[in-house]
Amino acid sequence: MNSAQCRAARALLNWSQQELADASKIGNATIRNFEAGRSEPHHATLDVLRRTFEDAGVVFIDANGNGAGVRLKAKP
């Protein structure tokens, strides 16, 4: 997950940075700095953020020549 995917995933869920911090138990400053490109979190932190988004219905799309992205799961 890159910083743009993090911002986009939050937007899809209509979550603030604080809501993501609360849901993931990751510090708000860590999220803010990652999304702004000021720092790159540890791999374990990125895994927690990604799992939090996936549990909320976000699907991560790998870069396949067209760039990485996110979308929401289709509702059954």
ROKOL-465888 format. One line per field, with one value per atom (N, C-alpha, C, O): residue number from 1; atom name; x, y, z. Coordinates in nm, 3 decimals, padded with zeros to 5 digits. Atoms other than C-alpha are relative to their C-alpha. Layout:
pos = [NUM_...];
site = [CA_...];
east = [X_...];
north = [Y_...];
up = [Z_...];
This chain:
pos = [1_1_1_1_2_2_2_2_3_3_3_3_4_4_4_4_5_5_5_5_6_6_6_6_7_7_7_7_8_8_8_8_9_9_9_9_10_10_10_10_11_11_11_11_12_12_12_12_13_13_13_13_14_14_14_14_15_15_15_15_16_16_16_16_17_17_17_17_18_18_18_18_19_19_19_19_20_20_20_20_21_21_21_21_22_22_22_22_23_23_23_23_24_24_24_24_25_25_25_25_26_26_26_26_27_27_27_27_28_28_28_28_29_29_29_29_30_30_30_30_31_31_31_31_32_32_32_32_33_33_33_33_34_34_34_34_35_35_35_35_36_36_36_36_37_37_37_37_38_38_38_38_39_39_39_39_40_40_40_40_41_41_41_41_42_42_42_42_43_43_43_43_44_44_44_44_45_45_45_45_46_46_46_46_47_47_47_47_48_48_48_48_49_49_49_49_50_50_50_50_51_51_51_51_52_52_52_52_53_53_53_53_54_54_54_54_55_55_55_55_56_56_56_56_57_57_57_57_58_58_58_58_59_59_59_59_60_60_60_60_61_61_61_61_62_62_62_62_63_63_63_63_64_64_64_64_65_65_65_65_66_66_66_66_67_67_67_67_68_68_68_68_69_69_69_69_70_70_70_70_71_71_71_71_72_72_72_72_73_73_73_73_74_74_74_74_75_75_75_75_76_76_76_76];
site = [N_CA_C_O_N_CA_C_O_N_CA_C_O_N_CA_C_O_N_CA_C_O_N_CA_C_O_N_CA_C_O_N_CA_C_O_N_CA_C_O_N_CA_C_O_N_CA_C_O_N_CA_C_O_N_CA_C_O_N_CA_C_O_N_CA_C_O_N_CA_C_O_N_CA_C_O_N_CA_C_O_N_CA_C_O_N_CA_C_O_N_CA_C_O_N_CA_C_O_N_CA_C_O_N_CA_C_O_N_CA_C_O_N_CA_C_O_N_CA_C_O_N_CA_C_O_N_CA_C_O_N_CA_C_O_N_CA_C_O_N_CA_C_O_N_CA_C_O_N_CA_C_O_N_CA_C_O_N_CA_C_O_N_CA_C_O_N_CA_C_O_N_CA_C_O_N_CA_C_O_N_CA_C_O_N_CA_C_O_N_CA_C_O_N_CA_C_O_N_CA_C_O_N_CA_C_O_N_CA_C_O_N_CA_C_O_N_CA_C_O_N_CA_C_O_N_CA_C_O_N_CA_C_O_N_CA_C_O_N_CA_C_O_N_CA_C_O_N_CA_C_O_N_CA_C_O_N_CA_C_O_N_CA_C_O_N_CA_C_O_N_CA_C_O_N_CA_C_O_N_CA_C_O_N_CA_C_O_N_CA_C_O_N_CA_C_O_N_CA_C_O_N_CA_C_O_N_CA_C_O_N_CA_C_O_N_CA_C_O_N_CA_C_O_N_CA_C_O_N_CA_C_O_N_CA_C_O_N_CA_C_O];
east = [00.085_00.000_00.090_00.186_-00.073_00.129_-00.087_-00.203_00.071_00.028_-00.126_-00.227_00.119_-00.211_-00.112_-00.229_00.101_-00.390_-00.061_-00.181_00.050_-00.421_-00.102_-00.210_00.092_-00.580_-00.128_-00.238_00.116_-00.809_-00.090_-00.212_00.079_-00.917_-00.080_-00.197_00.073_-01.006_-00.116_-00.225_00.106_-01.205_-00.117_-00.233_00.107_-01.399_-00.086_-00.208_00.072_-01.493_-00.055_-00.130_00.039_-01.548_00.052_-00.017_-00.066_-01.305_00.098_00.167_-00.104_-01.097_00.128_00.127_-00.124_-00.735_-00.017_00.036_00.021_-00.847_-00.084_-00.058_00.082_-01.112_00.086_00.069_-00.092_-00.844_00.092_00.117_-00.087_-00.614_-00.072_-00.015_00.078_-00.888_-00.026_-00.012_00.033_-00.984_00.122_00.112_-00.121_-00.625_00.088_00.178_-00.086_-00.476_00.140_00.238_-00.125_-00.202_-00.010_-00.117_00.002_-00.105_-00.040_-00.002_00.045_-00.267_00.120_00.117_-00.117_00.074_00.067_00.116_-00.058_00.202_-00.078_-00.019_00.085_-00.092_00.016_00.030_-00.012_-00.067_00.134_00.137_-00.132_00.308_00.013_00.075_-00.003_00.266_-00.076_-00.025_00.082_-00.014_00.062_00.042_-00.064_00.185_00.135_00.197_-00.127_00.492_00.121_00.233_-00.111_00.704_00.073_00.188_-00.064_00.776_-00.063_-00.174_00.049_00.736_-00.010_00.093_00.014_00.592_00.068_00.098_-00.055_00.741_-00.096_-00.216_00.080_00.619_-00.118_-00.229_00.107_00.418_-00.113_-00.230_00.101_00.238_-00.084_-00.206_00.073_00.146_-00.093_-00.204_00.085_00.013_-00.126_-00.235_00.116_-00.212_-00.097_-00.218_00.086_-00.342_-00.075_-00.196_00.064_-00.410_-00.109_-00.218_00.101_-00.593_-00.121_-00.234_00.111_-00.802_-00.089_-00.212_00.078_-00.908_-00.072_-00.190_00.061_-00.972_-00.118_-00.219_00.111_-01.188_-00.121_-00.235_00.108_-01.392_-00.055_-00.147_00.053_-01.444_00.082_00.036_-00.085_-01.157_00.080_00.131_-00.081_-00.985_00.115_00.094_-00.118_-00.630_00.031_00.032_-00.032_-00.541_00.148_00.193_-00.143_-00.175_00.028_-00.054_-00.044_00.013_00.021_00.102_-00.008_-00.031_00.024_-00.028_-00.026_00.098_-00.088_-00.057_00.091_-00.190_00.003_-00.071_-00.010_-00.095_-00.084_-00.185_00.070_-00.204_-00.126_-00.137_00.125_-00.552_-00.073_-00.021_00.088_-00.836_-00.142_-00.177_00.142_-01.202_-00.071_-00.008_00.078_-01.482_-00.048_-00.073_00.055_-01.597_-00.144_-00.216_00.140_-01.921_-00.085_-00.047_00.091_-02.210_-00.079_-00.125_00.071_-02.376_-00.147_-00.220];
north = [-00.117_00.000_00.123_00.133_-00.125_00.343_00.111_00.088_-00.110_00.682_00.042_00.077_-00.037_00.758_-00.101_-00.063_00.102_00.427_00.018_-00.004_-00.023_00.505_00.115_00.102_-00.115_00.845_-00.039_-00.004_00.040_00.693_-00.097_-00.087_00.095_00.408_00.073_00.043_-00.078_00.654_00.074_00.081_-00.074_00.858_-00.091_-00.053_00.094_00.552_-00.032_-00.049_00.032_00.479_00.122_00.111_-00.126_00.845_00.006_00.051_00.000_00.806_00.116_00.148_-00.098_01.082_-00.074_-00.195_00.063_01.019_-00.052_-00.157_00.044_00.996_-00.127_-00.214_00.123_00.735_-00.120_-00.230_00.108_00.527_-00.033_-00.150_00.023_00.572_-00.080_-00.174_00.072_00.456_-00.144_-00.236_00.134_00.157_-00.091_-00.211_00.079_00.043_-00.005_-00.088_-00.014_00.141_00.046_00.016_-00.061_00.322_00.149_00.208_-00.142_00.673_00.089_00.066_-00.096_00.961_00.066_00.088_-00.065_01.125_-00.091_-00.044_00.096_00.808_00.001_00.002_-00.002_00.811_00.133_00.134_-00.133_01.186_00.013_00.061_-00.010_01.166_-00.093_-00.055_00.092_00.862_00.057_00.059_-00.053_01.020_00.125_00.152_-00.122_01.343_-00.029_00.061_00.036_01.152_00.040_00.041_-00.040_01.263_-00.119_-00.106_00.120_00.908_-00.124_-00.120_00.131_00.544_-00.089_-00.119_00.084_00.330_-00.135_-00.179_00.135_-00.005_-00.092_-00.065_00.097_-00.302_-00.051_-00.066_00.050_-00.430_00.102_00.065_-00.106_-00.095_00.006_00.020_00.001_-00.101_-00.120_-00.109_00.119_-00.455_00.022_-00.018_-00.028_-00.341_00.095_00.074_-00.096_-00.046_-00.070_-00.051_00.070_-00.265_-00.095_-00.098_00.091_-00.528_00.076_00.030_-00.082_-00.256_00.043_00.034_-00.040_-00.126_-00.121_-00.111_00.119_-00.477_-00.049_-00.091_00.040_-00.562_00.091_00.050_-00.096_-00.251_-00.005_00.069_00.018_-00.363_00.057_00.059_-00.056_-00.203_-00.113_-00.202_00.094_-00.404_00.080_00.183_-00.066_-00.307_-00.058_-00.180_00.039_-00.317_00.027_00.141_-00.015_-00.381_00.078_00.083_-00.069_-00.174_-00.105_-00.196_00.099_-00.364_00.070_00.030_-00.078_-00.113_00.124_00.218_-00.114_00.124_00.073_00.170_-00.064_00.219_-00.073_-00.136_00.063_00.094_00.078_00.197_-00.067_00.170_-00.073_-00.166_00.062_00.079_00.005_00.088_-00.003_-00.004_-00.066_-00.128_00.067_-00.123_-00.134_-00.150_00.130_-00.485_00.018_00.103_00.000_-00.548_-00.053_-00.149_00.046_-00.587_-00.120_-00.122_00.121_-00.930_00.027_-00.065];
up = [00.000_00.000_00.000_00.076_00.001_-00.089_00.061_00.096_-00.067_00.053_-00.076_-00.015_00.078_-00.234_00.019_00.028_-00.025_-00.182_00.139_00.158_-00.136_00.189_-00.001_00.056_00.009_00.116_-00.073_-00.031_00.079_-00.147_00.077_00.070_-00.077_00.079_00.109_00.131_-00.101_00.355_-00.064_-00.007_00.068_00.105_-00.037_-00.021_00.034_-00.014_00.121_00.110_-00.123_00.345_00.072_00.169_-00.064_00.431_00.144_00.235_-00.131_00.722_00.008_-00.089_-00.029_00.874_00.037_00.059_-00.046_00.965_00.142_00.177_-00.137_01.327_00.005_00.088_00.003_01.242_-00.041_00.013_00.038_01.067_00.116_00.144_-00.115_01.365_00.108_00.164_-00.100_01.601_-00.041_00.041_00.048_01.386_-00.005_00.019_00.018_01.332_00.124_00.133_-00.120_01.670_-00.038_00.031_00.045_01.476_00.031_00.019_-00.036_01.583_-00.116_-00.231_00.101_01.398_-00.068_-00.189_00.059_01.346_-00.102_-00.204_00.095_01.176_-00.131_-00.239_00.119_00.937_-00.075_-00.197_00.060_00.875_-00.075_-00.188_00.064_00.800_-00.120_-00.220_00.113_00.574_-00.118_-00.230_00.110_00.371_-00.062_-00.181_00.052_00.335_-00.065_-00.121_00.061_00.215_00.082_00.031_-00.087_00.511_00.061_00.104_-00.056_00.631_-00.060_-00.114_00.046_00.537_00.124_00.185_-00.119_00.818_-00.015_-00.127_00.002_00.913_-00.074_-00.084_00.076_00.712_00.084_00.032_-00.087_01.010_00.015_00.021_-00.011_01.040_-00.127_-00.120_00.127_00.672_-00.008_-00.061_-00.001_00.716_00.084_00.044_-00.087_01.002_-00.069_-00.067_00.071_00.801_-00.113_-00.130_00.112_00.499_00.048_-00.009_-00.055_00.707_00.052_00.035_-00.050_00.870_-00.116_-00.107_00.118_00.529_-00.062_-00.096_00.060_00.393_00.083_00.028_-00.087_00.694_-00.016_00.009_00.021_00.614_-00.143_-00.176_00.134_00.252_-00.114_-00.228_00.105_00.061_-00.065_00.003_00.077_-00.213_-00.061_-00.125_00.056_-00.310_-00.135_-00.153_00.137_-00.678_-00.022_-00.010_00.021_-00.753_-00.128_-00.220_00.121_-01.004_-00.109_-00.093_00.108_-01.329_-00.132_-00.236_00.120_-01.576_-00.007_-00.079_-00.001_-01.507_00.133_00.151_-00.130_-01.151_00.104_00.073_-00.112_-00.812_00.032_00.000_-00.035_-00.682_00.109_00.169_-00.098_-00.449_-00.052_-00.136_00.029_-00.478_00.118_00.203_-00.104_-00.253_-00.053_-00.172_00.037_-00.253_-00.046_00.005_00.042_-00.436_00.114_00.181_-00.105_-00.197_-00.050_-00.164_00.044_-00.205_-00.031_-00.068];
